[in-house]
Amino acid sequence: GLGQKERAANAKWQAALKELRTQERNVGALEEEIEQRKEEEKMRSREMLEVERDADFARTERNSREKDYLAAKEAERDAFKPLNAATLTVEKIEDQIQNFEDNLYDLQERERQ
């Protein structure tokens, strides 16, 4: 059979092989963990991108709402311009009528005297 030396060498070799297998398993586990972390990181950065995209969208929406609002204010102002002008004209005419009536009244008063 095998001599003492061979048996010892074989035992050493078996032990070394067992150690190597353990190391391989450890490395494999680490690689898996690394892959998993990479995936999680990818997911996180994808979520970040989505959040940024949503924020951009919200900003764009707000800006466009603001533009719409300002345009509406402008339109409202423009719509009131002719109205204001017309109101002024009417007021002027009413003043003239009032003056005319006052003068007429004065004349009538004078005629009665």
C-alpha positions in Angstrom: 0.0 0.0 0.0 0.8 3.6 0.3 3.7 4.6 2.4 3.5 7.0 5.3 5.0 9.8 3.2 2.5 9.4 0.4 -0.4 9.3 2.8 0.8 12.5 4.5 1.3 14.2 1.1 -2.2 13.0 0.0 -3.8 14.4 3.2 -2.0 17.7 2.6 -3.2 17.8 -0.9 -6.8 17.0 0.2 -6.6 19.8 2.8 -5.2 22.2 0.2 -8.0 21.3 -2.2 -10.7 21.7 0.5 -9.2 25.1 1.4 -9.2 26.1 -2.3 -12.8 25.0 -2.7 -13.8 27.1 0.3 -11.9 30.1 -1.1 -13.7 29.6 -4.5 -17.1 29.5 -2.7 -16.1 32.7 -0.8 -15.1 34.4 -4.0 -18.3 33.2 -5.8 -20.4 34.6 -2.9 -18.5 37.9 -3.1 -18.9 38.1 -6.9 -22.7 37.5 -6.4 -22.9 40.2 -3.8 -21.0 42.6 -6.1 -23.4 41.8 -9.0 -26.3 42.3 -6.7 -25.0 45.7 -5.5 -24.3 46.7 -9.1 -28.0 45.9 -9.9 -29.2 47.8 -6.9 -27.0 50.7 -7.9 -28.4 50.6 -11.4 -32.0 50.6 -10.0 -31.1 53.5 -7.7 -29.6 55.6 -10.5 -32.6 54.7 -12.7 -34.9 55.9 -9.9 -32.8 59.1 -9.6 -33.1 59.7 -13.3 -36.8 59.2 -13.1 -37.0 61.7 -10.2 -34.9 64.2 -12.1 -37.1 63.7 -15.2 -40.2 64.3 -13.1 -38.7 67.4 -11.5 -37.8 68.7 -15.0 -41.3 68.0 -16.2 -42.8 69.7 -13.2 -40.5 72.7 -13.8 -41.5 72.8 -17.5 -45.1 72.6 -16.6 -44.8 75.4 -14.0 -43.0 77.6 -16.5 -45.6 77.0 -19.2 -48.4 77.6 -16.7 -46.7 80.9 -15.7 -46.4 81.9 -19.4 -50.1 81.0 -19.9 -51.0 83.1 -16.8 -48.9 86.1 -18.0 -50.4 85.8 -21.5 -53.9 85.7 -19.9 -53.1 88.8 -17.8 -51.8 90.6 -20.9 -54.9 89.6 -22.8 -57.1 90.8 -20.0 -55.2 94.2 -19.9 -55.6 94.5 -23.7 -59.3 93.6 -23.5 -59.8 96.4 -20.9 -57.8 99.0 -22.8 -60.7 99.8 -25.3 -63.2 99.4 -22.5 -61.2 101.9 -20.4 -60.9 104.3 -23.4 -64.7 103.9 -24.0 -65.4 104.6 -20.4 -63.3 107.7 -20.5 -65.1 108.9 -23.6 -68.5 108.2 -22.1 -67.5 110.1 -18.9 -66.3 113.0 -21.1 -69.6 113.1 -23.0 -71.5 112.9 -19.7 -69.5 115.8 -18.4 -70.3 117.8 -21.6 -74.0 116.9 -21.3 -73.9 118.0 -17.7 -72.3 121.3 -18.6 -74.7 121.8 -21.4 -77.7 121.2 -19.1 -76.2 123.5 -16.5 -75.8 126.2 -19.1 -79.3 125.6 -20.4 -80.7 125.8 -16.8 -78.8 129.0 -16.3 -80.2 130.5 -19.5 -83.7 129.5 -18.5 -83.2 131.0 -15.0 -82.0 134.2 -16.6 -84.9 134.3 -18.9 -87.4 133.9 -16.0 -85.9 136.9 -14.2 
